[in-house]
């Protein structure tokens, strides 16, 4: 696992399907929503995207800056802009799609490679450990965080978890 600071030079518009959840809800299989969100995305949208298309899991609308508050997660792909849908957006099944912008800015990036979903869970665990350390020199913005699945591989591959920082 590696972590580094990256500056995202421009916003990325993403379109996909969304769910609102909490960290506490994700602990229990009965109340967890993220696994079902990604399963629905994989079944209904991933096959409509070009092979190797990057996939994004966008976390936003944070209710609070602690582990108890609710937040939205959008399983998505990059589009040209909110005003101009890309061919990917036109060809994907467009029922219940939402569009969200990943803002330009500074992010702490945690990279992992391996079998999903364990790899992305490991990356988030590293991020939580890093930001919960009282000697941590960076502050989360709790604006937008995102998972970047390199080459769109949702089974085995590299994921970069970007955490917005001040």
Secondary structure, DSSP 8 states (H G I E B T S, - for coil): -EEEEEEE-S-EEEEEEEEEE-HHHHHSTTT--HHHHHHHHHHHTGGGS-TT--EEEEEE--S-SSSSS-EEEEEEEEES-SSS--HHHHHS--TT-EEEEE-SEEEEEEEEEEETTHHHHHHHHHHHHHHHSTT----EEEEEEEEEEGGG-SSEEEEEEEEEE-
